């Protein structure tokens, strides 16, 4: 997960370190003992490109040349993310409410 995980020195005397996390939305600190939420975003392509079989051979060859040019100008990561994109975020309780409201899930 892409959580921003840090260690914070709580006491110099006892040298106690408590892990803490940063909310990906508001950047507030969340101590690992406090509640937080993992938000998983997954976007999957709903349509794939298919060659039209009603086209003539020269038209199909032109389509293939255009697709090849598009592929050459993109990185493998860009191509992969056009088909499937996944991200994970760590959010505090207040930002969870904002996310739910934005998605009309509240």
The first five atom37 places (N, CA, C, CB, O) and aatype in JSON, in Angstrom:
{
  "aatype": [20, 20, 20, 20, 20, 20, 20, 20, 20, 20, 20, 20, 20, 20, 20, 20, 20, 20, 20, 20, 20, 20, 20, 20, 20, 20, 20, 20, 20, 20, 20, 20, 20, 20, 20, 20, 20, 20, 20, 20, 20, 20, 20, 20, 20, 20, 20, 20, 20, 20, 20, 20, 20, 20, 20, 20, 20, 20, 20, 20, 20, 20, 20, 20, 20, 20, 20, 20, 20, 20, 20, 20, 20, 20, 20, 20, 20, 20, 20, 20, 20, 20, 20, 20, 20, 20, 20, 20, 20, 20, 20, 20, 20, 20, 20, 20, 20, 20, 20, 20, 20, 20, 20, 20, 20, 20],
  "atom_mask": [
    [1, 1, 1, 1, 1],
    [1, 1, 1, 1, 1],
    [1, 1, 1, 1, 1],
    [1, 1, 1, 1, 1],
    [1, 1, 1, 1, 1],
    [1, 1, 1, 1, 1],
    [1, 1, 1, 1, 1],
    [1, 1, 1, 1, 1],
    [1, 1, 1, 1, 1],
    [1, 1, 1, 1, 1],
    [1, 1, 1, 1, 1],
    [1, 1, 1, 1, 1],
    [1, 1, 1, 1, 1],
    [1, 1, 1, 1, 1],
    [1, 1, 1, 1, 1],
    [1, 1, 1, 1, 1],
    [1, 1, 1, 1, 1],
    [1, 1, 1, 1, 1],
    [1, 1, 1, 1, 1],
    [1, 1, 1, 1, 1],
    [1, 1, 1, 1, 1],
    [1, 1, 1, 1, 1],
    [1, 1, 1, 1, 1],
    [1, 1, 1, 1, 1],
    [1, 1, 1, 1, 1],
    [1, 1, 1, 1, 1],
    [1, 1, 1, 1, 1],
    [1, 1, 1, 1, 1],
    [1, 1, 1, 1, 1],
    [1, 1, 1, 1, 1],
    [1, 1, 1, 1, 1],
    [1, 1, 1, 1, 1],
    [1, 1, 1, 1, 1],
    [1, 1, 1, 1, 1],
    [1, 1, 1, 1, 1],
    [1, 1, 1, 1, 1],
    [1, 1, 1, 1, 1],
    [1, 1, 1, 1, 1],
    [1, 1, 1, 1, 1],
    [1, 1, 1, 1, 1],
    [1, 1, 1, 1, 1],
    [1, 1, 1, 1, 1],
    [1, 1, 1, 1, 1],
    [1, 1, 1, 1, 1],
    [1, 1, 1, 1, 1],
    [1, 1, 1, 1, 1],
    [1, 1, 1, 1, 1],
    [1, 1, 1, 1, 1],
    [1, 1, 1, 1, 1],
    [1, 1, 1, 1, 1],
    [1, 1, 1, 1, 1],
    [1, 1, 1, 1, 1],
    [1, 1, 1, 1, 1],
    [1, 1, 1, 1, 1],
    [1, 1, 1, 1, 1],
    [1, 1, 1, 1, 1],
    [1, 1, 1, 1, 1],
    [1, 1, 1, 1, 1],
    [1, 1, 1, 1, 1],
    [1, 1, 1, 1, 1],
    [1, 1, 1, 1, 1],
    [1, 1, 1, 1, 1],
    [1, 1, 1, 1, 1],
    [1, 1, 1, 1, 1],
    [1, 1, 1, 1, 1],
    [1, 1, 1, 1, 1],
    [1, 1, 1, 1, 1],
    [1, 1, 1, 1, 1],
    [1, 1, 1, 1, 1],
    [1, 1, 1, 1, 1],
    [1, 1, 1, 1, 1],
    [1, 1, 1, 1, 1],
    [1, 1, 1, 1, 1],
    [1, 1, 1, 1, 1],
    [1, 1, 1, 1, 1],
    [1, 1, 1, 1, 1],
    [1, 1, 1, 1, 1],
    [1, 1, 1, 1, 1],
    [1, 1, 1, 1, 1],
    [1, 1, 1, 1, 1],
    [1, 1, 1, 1, 1],
    [1, 1, 1, 1, 1],
    [1, 1, 1, 1, 1],
    [1, 1, 1, 1, 1],
    [1, 1, 1, 1, 1],
    [1, 1, 1, 1, 1],
    [1, 1, 1, 1, 1],
    [1, 1, 1, 1, 1],
    [1, 1, 1, 1, 1],
    [1, 1, 1, 1, 1],
    [1, 1, 1, 1, 1],
    [1, 1, 1, 1, 1],
    [1, 1, 1, 1, 1],
    [1, 1, 1, 1, 1],
    [1, 1, 1, 1, 1],
    [1, 1, 1, 1, 1],
    [1, 1, 1, 1, 1],
    [1, 1, 1, 1, 1],
    [1, 1, 1, 1, 1],
    [1, 1, 1, 1, 1],
    [1, 1, 1, 1, 1],
    [1, 1, 1, 1, 1],
    [1, 1, 1, 1, 1],
    [1, 1, 1, 1, 1],
    [1, 1, 1, 1, 1],
    [1, 1, 1, 1, 1]
  ],
  "atom_positions": [
    [[0.84, -1.18, 0.0], [0.0, 0.0, 0.0], [0.88, 1.23, 0.0], [-0.96, 0.0, 1.21], [2.01, 1.19, 0.49]],
    [[0.38, 2.32, -0.53], [1.14, 3.55, -0.64], [0.98, 4.45, 0.56], [0.73, 4.28, -1.86], [1.13, 5.66, 0.45]],
    [[0.68, 3.88, 1.71], [0.5, 4.7, 2.9], [1.78, 5.45, 3.21], [0.09, 3.84, 4.11], [2.88, 4.94, 3.05]],
    [[1.61, 6.67, 3.65], [2.75, 7.44, 4.12], [2.96, 7.07, 5.58], [2.54, 9.0, 3.93], [2.29, 7.62, 6.46]],
    [[3.84, 6.17, 5.84], [4.07, 5.67, 7.19], [5.35, 6.28, 7.74], [4.15, 4.12, 7.22], [6.39, 6.25, 7.08]],
    [[5.27, 6.84, 8.93], [6.4, 7.5, 9.56], [6.51, 7.03, 11.0], [6.26, 9.05, 9.49], [5.57, 6.47, 11.56]],
    [[7.65, 7.25, 11.58], [7.81, 7.01, 13.02], [8.02, 8.34, 13.69], [9.0, 6.04, 13.31], [8.81, 9.17, 13.23]],
    [[7.32, 8.56, 14.77], [7.43, 9.81, 15.5], [7.95, 9.51, 16.9], [6.07, 10.58, 15.54], [7.44, 8.62, 17.57]],
    [[8.93, 10.24, 17.32], [9.48, 10.09, 18.66], [8.55, 10.81, 19.64], [10.93, 10.66, 18.75], [8.4, 12.03, 19.58]],
    [[7.94, 10.04, 20.52], [6.96, 10.61, 21.44], [7.63, 11.12, 22.71], [5.91, 9.58, 21.79], [7.25, 12.16, 23.24]],
    [[8.62, 10.4, 23.19], [9.26, 10.81, 24.43], [10.77, 10.59, 24.31], [8.68, 10.03, 25.63], [11.21, 9.48, 24.01]],
    [[11.55, 11.63, 24.55], [13.01, 11.48, 24.54], [13.49, 10.62, 25.7], [13.68, 12.85, 24.58], [14.47, 9.89, 25.58]],
    [[12.79, 10.73, 26.81], [13.2, 10.01, 28.01], [13.09, 8.49, 27.82], [12.34, 10.45, 29.2], [14.04, 7.76, 28.12]],
    [[11.96, 8.03, 27.33], [11.74, 6.6, 27.2], [12.07, 6.06, 25.81], [10.32, 6.27, 27.53], [12.09, 4.85, 25.59]],
    [[12.32, 6.96, 24.87], [12.62, 6.59, 23.49], [11.52, 5.69, 22.9], [13.99, 5.88, 23.41], [11.81, 4.66, 22.3]],
    [[10.3, 6.09, 23.09], [9.15, 5.35, 22.55], [8.84, 5.91, 21.17], [7.91, 5.46, 23.5], [8.68, 7.12, 21.0]],
    [[8.75, 5.04, 20.21], [8.39, 5.46, 18.86], [7.02, 4.88, 18.52], [9.46, 5.0, 17.83], [6.78, 3.68, 18.64]],
    [[6.14, 5.74, 18.09], [4.79, 5.32, 17.7], [4.65, 5.54, 16.21], [3.69, 6.09, 18.51], [4.89, 6.65, 15.72]],
    [[4.26, 4.5, 15.47], [4.06, 4.71, 14.03], [2.85, 5.61, 13.79], [3.87, 3.35, 13.3], [1.86, 5.54, 14.51]],
    [[2.95, 6.44, 12.78], [1.83, 7.3, 12.43], [1.72, 7.37, 10.93], [1.98, 8.7, 13.04], [2.67, 7.09, 10.2]],
    [[0.55, 7.75, 10.49], [0.22, 7.76, 9.08], [-0.28, 9.15, 8.72], [-0.85, 6.67, 8.74], [-0.83, 9.85, 9.57]],
    [[-0.08, 9.55, 7.48], [-0.57, 10.83, 7.0], [-1.8, 10.57, 6.11], [0.54, 11.6, 6.2], [-1.75, 9.73, 5.22]],
    [[-2.88, 11.28, 6.36], [-4.08, 11.19, 5.53], [-3.72, 11.7, 4.13], [-5.28, 12.01, 6.14], [-3.14, 12.77, 3.98]],
    [[-4.07, 10.93, 3.11], [-3.76, 11.31, 1.74], [-4.56, 12.51, 1.24], [-3.99, 10.13, 0.83], [-4.22, 13.1, 0.22]],
    [[-5.62, 12.88, 1.95], [-6.45, 13.99, 1.49], [-6.1, 15.28, 2.23], [-7.93, 13.66, 1.69], [-5.8, 16.29, 1.6]],
    [[-6.14, 15.25, 3.55], [-5.93, 16.5, 4.3], [-4.54, 16.6, 4.92], [-6.97, 16.61, 5.4], [-4.2, 17.63, 5.51]],
    [[-3.73, 15.56, 4.81], [-2.36, 15.53, 5.34], [-2.28, 15.6, 6.86], [-1.58, 16.67, 4.77], [-1.23, 15.93, 7.41]],
    [[-3.38, 15.29, 7.54], [-3.3, 15.27, 9.01], [-2.59, 13.99, 9.46], [-4.74, 15.35, 9.65], [-2.57, 12.98, 8.75]],
    [[-2.01, 14.06, 10.64], [-1.32, 12.9, 11.21], [-2.33, 11.98, 11.88], [-0.23, 13.35, 12.22], [-3.2, 12.43, 12.62]],
    [[-2.19, 10.69, 11.61], [-3.04, 9.69, 12.25], [-2.12, 8.72, 12.98], [-3.96, 8.94, 11.19], [-1.35, 7.99, 12.35]],
    [[-2.19, 8.72, 14.29], [-1.39, 7.77, 15.06], [-1.97, 6.39, 14.8], [-1.4, 8.11, 16.6], [-3.19, 6.23, 14.69]],
    [[-1.12, 5.4, 14.7], [-1.54, 4.05, 14.32], [-2.59, 3.46, 15.26], [-0.35, 3.14, 14.27], [-3.28, 2.51, 14.9]],
    [[-2.71, 4.01, 16.47], [-3.72, 3.5, 17.4], [-5.08, 4.16, 17.17], [-3.26, 3.74, 18.84], [-6.07, 3.72, 17.74]],
    [[-5.13, 5.2, 16.34], [-6.38, 5.89, 16.03], [-7.02, 5.24, 14.8], [-6.13, 7.4, 15.79], [-6.33, 4.6, 14.01]],
    [[-8.33, 5.41, 14.65], [-8.97, 4.83, 13.47], [-8.58, 5.56, 12.19], [-10.49, 4.85, 13.63], [-8.45, 6.79, 12.18]],
    [[-8.4, 4.81, 11.13], [-8.19, 5.36, 9.8], [-8.78, 4.37, 8.81], [-6.66, 5.61, 9.51], [-9.15, 3.26, 9.18]],
    [[-8.88, 4.77, 7.57], [-9.55, 3.96, 6.57], [-8.69, 3.83, 5.33], [-10.92, 4.55, 6.21], [-8.08, 4.79, 4.87]],
    [[-8.66, 2.62, 4.78], [-7.99, 2.38, 3.51], [-9.05, 2.49, 2.42], [-7.29, 0.97, 3.48], [-10.06, 1.79, 2.45]],
    [[-8.82, 3.37, 1.47], [-9.73, 3.55, 0.34], [-9.05, 2.95, -0.88], [-10.1, 5.07, 0.12], [-7.92, 3.32, -1.22]],
    [[-9.74, 2.03, -1.54], [-9.19, 1.39, -2.72], [-9.98, 1.88, -3.93], [-9.23, -0.17, -2.61], [-11.2, 1.75, -3.99]],
    [[-9.27, 2.44, -4.88], [-9.88, 2.93, -6.11], [-9.44, 2.0, -7.23], [-9.47, 4.43, -6.41], [-8.24, 1.8, -7.45]],
    [[-10.4, 1.44, -7.94], [-10.09, 0.55, -9.06], [-10.94, 0.97, -10.26], [-10.35, -0.96, -8.68], [-12.17, 0.98, -10.19]],
    [[-10.26, 1.31, -11.34], [-10.94, 1.72, -12.55], [-10.55, 0.75, -13.65], [-10.59, 3.21, -12.95], [-9.37, 0.6, -13.97]],
    [[-11.56, 0.08, -14.21], [-11.31, -0.94, -15.23], [-12.0, -0.51, -16.52], [-11.82, -2.34, -14.76], [-13.15, -0.07, -16.5]],
    [[-11.3, -0.65, -17.62], [-11.86, -0.27, -18.91], [-13.1, -1.11, -19.22], [-10.81, -0.44, -20.02], [-13.1, -2.32, -19.03]],
    [[-14.14, -0.45, -19.69], [-15.37, -1.14, -20.02], [-15.47, -1.45, -21.5], [-16.54, -0.33, -19.59], [-16.4, -2.14, -21.92]],
    [[-14.54, -0.96, -22.29], [-14.61, -1.16, -23.73], [-13.22, -1.47, -24.26], [-15.2, 0.1, -24.44], [-12.24, -0.84, -23.88]],
    [[-13.15, -2.43, -25.12], [-11.88, -2.75, -25.76], [-11.95, -2.38, -27.22], [-11.55, -4.26, -25.6], [-13.02, -2.32, -27.82]],
    [[-10.81, -2.12, -27.79], [-10.76, -1.78, -29.22], [-10.83, -3.06, -30.04], [-9.46, -0.98, -29.55], [-10.11, -4.03, -29.78]],
    [[-11.71, -3.06, -31.01], [-11.86, -4.21, -31.89], [-11.81, -3.7, -33.32], [-13.2, -4.99, -31.61], [-12.39, -2.67, -33.65]],
    [[-11.1, -4.44, -34.16], [-11.07, -4.06, -35.57], [-12.42, -4.32, -36.21], [-9.97, -4.83, -36.31], [-13.06, -5.34, -35.95]],
    [[-12.84, -3.41, -37.03], [-14.12, -3.54, -37.75], [-13.89, -4.43, -38.96], [-14.68, -2.13, -38.17], [-13.15, -4.07, -39.88]],
    [[-14.54, -5.59, -38.97], [-14.33, -6.56, -40.05], [-15.04, -6.19, -41.34], [-14.79, -7.91, -39.6], [-14.9, -6.88, -42.35]],
    [[-15.81, -5.11, -41.32], [-16.48, -4.67, -42.55], [-15.58, -3.75, -43.37], [-17.79, -3.95, -42.21], [-15.92, -3.39, -44.49]],
    [[-14.44, -3.38, -42.81], [-13.53, -2.48, -43.52], [-12.71, -3.26, -44.54], [-12.59, -1.76, -42.53], [-12.56, -4.48, -44.46]],
    [[-12.19, -2.53, -45.49], [-11.33, -3.14, -46.51], [-9.94, -3.34, -45.92], [-11.26, -2.26, -47.79], [-9.61, -2.76, -44.89]],
    [[-9.13, -4.15, -46.57], [-7.78, -4.43, -46.09], [-6.95, -3.16, -45.94], [-7.08, -5.4, -47.03], [-6.27, -3.01, -44.92]],
    [[-6.96, -2.22, -46.91], [-6.19, -0.98, -46.72], [-6.66, -0.16, -45.51], [-6.28, -0.13, -47.99], [-5.84, 0.46, -44.82]],
    [[-7.97, -0.15, -45.26], [-8.5, 0.57, -44.09], [-8.04, -0.09, -42.79], [-10.05, 0.63, -44.13], [-7.68, 0.59, -41.83]],
    [[-8.06, -1.42, -42.77], [-7.6, -2.16, -41.58], [-6.12, -1.91, -41.34], [-7.88, -3.67, -41.73], [-5.69, -1.71, -40.21]],
    [[-5.33, -1.94, -42.42], [-3.88, -1.67, -42.29], [-3.63, -0.26, -41.77], [-3.18, -1.87, -43.65], [-2.71, -0.05, -40.98]],
    [[-4.44, 0.68, -42.2], [-4.31, 2.07, -41.71], [-4.65, 2.14, -40.22], [-5.24, 3.03, -42.52], [-3.95, 2.8, -39.46]],
    [[-5.72, 1.45, -39.8], [-6.1, 1.41, -38.38], [-4.98, 0.81, -37.54], [-7.39, 0.59, -38.19], [-4.66, 1.31, -36.47]],
    [[-4.37, -0.27, -38.04], [-3.27, -0.92, -37.32], [-2.08, 0.02, -37.21], [-2.86, -2.24, -38.03], [-1.42, 0.07, -36.17]],
    [[-1.79, 0.75, -38.27], [-0.67, 1.71, -38.23], [-0.92, 2.81, -37.2], [-0.45, 2.34, -39.62], [-0.01, 3.21, -36.48]],
    [[-2.17, 3.29, -37.13], [-2.51, 4.32, -36.15], [-2.36, 3.78, -34.73], [-3.96, 4.84, -36.38], [-1.8, 4.44, -33.86]],
    [[-2.88, 2.55, -34.49], [-2.76, 1.93, -33.17], [-1.3, 1.7, -32.79], [-3.53, 0.6, -33.13], [-0.92, 1.91, -31.64]],
    [[-0.51, 1.28, -33.74], [0.92, 1.04, -33.5], [1.62, 2.34, -33.11], [1.6, 0.42, -34.74], [2.44, 2.36, -32.19]],
    [[1.3, 3.42, -33.81], [1.88, 4.73, -33.47], [1.5, 5.14, -32.05], [1.41, 5.81, -34.47], [2.34, 5.64, -31.29]],
    [[0.22, 4.92, -31.69], [-0.23, 5.26, -30.33], [0.52, 4.45, -29.29], [-1.74, 5.03, -30.2], [0.91, 4.97, -28.24]],
    [[0.74, 3.17, -29.57], [1.43, 2.3, -28.62], [2.89, 2.71, -28.45], [1.36, 0.85, -29.08], [3.42, 2.66, -27.34]],
    [[3.52, 3.11, -29.53], [4.94, 3.48, -29.48], [5.17, 4.76, -28.67], [5.48, 3.65, -30.88], [6.25, 4.96, -28.12]],
    [[4.17, 5.6, -28.59], [4.32, 6.88, -27.9], [3.93, 6.82, -26.43], [3.5, 7.93, -28.59], [3.91, 7.85, -25.75]],
    [[3.61, 5.63, -25.94], [3.19, 5.49, -24.55], [4.08, 4.49, -23.83], [1.71, 5.05, -24.46], [4.61, 3.55, -24.42]],
    [[4.24, 4.72, -22.53], [5.01, 3.77, -21.72], [4.12, 2.57, -21.39], [5.53, 4.45, -20.42], [2.9, 2.62, -21.54]],
    [[4.74, 1.51, -20.95], [3.97, 0.32, -20.58], [3.02, 0.63, -19.42], [4.92, -0.85, -20.2], [1.92, 0.1, -19.36]],
    [[3.46, 1.49, -18.51], [2.6, 1.88, -17.38], [1.37, 2.64, -17.88], [3.38, 2.73, -16.37], [0.25, 2.39, -17.4]],
    [[1.56, 3.56, -18.82], [0.43, 4.31, -19.37], [-0.56, 3.37, -20.06], [0.92, 5.37, -20.36], [-1.78, 3.52, -19.91]],
    [[-0.04, 2.41, -20.81], [-0.92, 1.46, -21.5], [-1.69, 0.61, -20.51], [-0.1, 0.57, -22.44], [-2.89, 0.37, -20.67]],
    [[-1.0, 0.15, -19.48], [-1.66, -0.66, -18.46], [-2.75, 0.13, -17.74], [-0.63, -1.17, -17.44], [-3.83, -0.41, -17.49]],
    [[-2.48, 1.39, -17.42], [-3.44, 2.21, -16.69], [-4.64, 2.6, -17.55], [-2.76, 3.46, -16.17], [-5.68, 2.98, -17.01]],
    [[-4.53, 2.52, -18.88], [-5.69, 2.76, -19.73], [-6.7, 1.61, -19.61], [-5.25, 2.93, -21.2], [-7.89, 1.8, -19.82]],
    [[-6.2, 0.44, -19.27], [-7.06, -0.74, -19.15], [-7.5, -0.95, -17.71], [-6.34, -1.99, -19.68], [-8.67, -1.24, -17.44]],
    [[-6.56, -0.81, -16.78], [-6.86, -1.03, -15.37], [-5.97, -0.14, -14.52], [-6.68, -2.53, -14.98], [-4.75, -0.14, -14.66]],
    [[-6.6, 0.61, -13.64], [-5.88, 1.52, -12.74], [-6.31, 1.22, -11.32], [-6.13, 3.02, -13.1], [-7.51, 1.15, -11.02]],
    [[-5.35, 1.03, -10.44], [-5.66, 0.78, -9.04], [-4.82, 1.69, -8.16], [-5.42, -0.71, -8.67], [-3.61, 1.81, -8.35]],
    [[-5.48, 2.32, -7.21], [-4.79, 3.17, -6.24], [-5.37, 2.88, -4.86], [-4.94, 4.68, -6.59], [-6.54, 2.52, -4.73]],
    [[-4.54, 3.04, -3.84], [-5.0, 2.89, -2.46], [-4.6, 4.14, -1.7], [-4.4, 1.61, -1.79], [-3.51, 4.68, -1.88]],
    [[-5.52, 4.58, -0.85], [-5.3, 5.79, -0.08], [-5.64, 5.51, 1.38], [-6.15, 6.96, -0.63], [-6.51, 4.7, 1.69]],
    [[-4.96, 6.19, 2.24], [-5.24, 6.12, 3.67], [-5.89, 7.44, 4.05], [-3.94, 5.83, 4.52], [-5.33, 8.51, 3.79]],
    [[-7.07, 7.37, 4.69], [-7.77, 8.6, 5.03], [-8.21, 8.59, 6.49], [-8.97, 8.81, 4.12], [-8.43, 7.54, 7.09]],
    [[-8.32, 9.78, 7.05], [-8.8, 9.94, 8.42], [-10.33, 9.83, 8.43], [-8.33, 11.33, 9.01], [-10.95, 9.85, 7.36]],
    [[-10.94, 9.7, 9.6], [-12.4, 9.59, 9.66], [-13.15, 10.76, 9.01], [-12.83, 9.48, 11.1], [-14.18, 10.55, 8.37]],
    [[-12.65, 11.98, 9.17], [-13.33, 13.14, 8.56], [-13.27, 13.09, 7.04], [-12.7, 14.44, 9.07], [-14.25, 13.39, 6.36]],
    [[-12.13, 12.71, 6.51], [-12.0, 12.64, 5.04], [-12.79, 11.45, 4.48], [-10.52, 12.53, 4.64], [-13.23, 11.49, 3.33]],
    [[-12.96, 10.41, 5.27], [-13.8, 9.3, 4.85], [-15.23, 9.8, 4.59], [-13.81, 8.17, 5.93], [-15.86, 9.43, 3.6]],
    [[-15.71, 10.65, 5.48], [-17.04, 11.23, 5.31], [-17.11, 12.05, 4.01], [-17.4, 12.11, 6.51], [-18.11, 11.99, 3.29]],
    [[-16.05, 12.81, 3.73], [-16.0, 13.61, 2.51], [-16.04, 12.73, 1.26], [-14.75, 14.49, 2.5], [-16.73, 13.03, 0.29]],
    [[-15.27, 11.63, 1.3], [-15.23, 10.71, 0.16], [-16.61, 10.08, -0.06], [-14.16, 9.6, 0.39], [-17.08, 10.01, -1.19]],
    [[-17.25, 9.64, 1.03], [-18.57, 9.04, 0.9], [-19.59, 10.04, 0.36], [-19.02, 8.5, 2.24], [-20.44, 9.69, -0.45]],
    [[-19.49, 11.29, 0.82], [-20.41, 12.31, 0.35], [-20.18, 12.6, -1.13], [-20.26, 13.6, 1.18], [-21.13, 12.74, -1.89]],
    [[-18.9, 12.68, -1.53], [-18.57, 12.95, -2.93], [-19.09, 11.83, -3.83], [-17.04, 13.1, -3.1], [-19.54, 12.08, -4.95]],
    [[-19.03, 10.58, -3.34], [-19.5, 9.44, -4.12], [-20.99, 9.18, -3.94], [-18.73, 8.19, -3.74], [-21.53, 8.22, -4.49]],
    [[-21.64, 10.06, -3.18], [-23.06, 9.96, -2.9], [-23.41, 8.62, -2.25], [-23.87, 10.14, -4.19], [-24.4, 7.99, -2.6]],
    [[-22.58, 8.21, -1.29], [-22.78, 6.94, -0.58], [-23.26, 7.16, 0.84], [-21.49, 6.15, -0.57], [-23.48, 6.18, 1.57]],
    [[-23.42, 8.36, 1.25], [-23.77, 8.66, 2.63], [-25.26, 8.69, 2.83], [-23.19, 9.97, 3.05], [-25.73, 8.93, 3.94]]
  ]
}
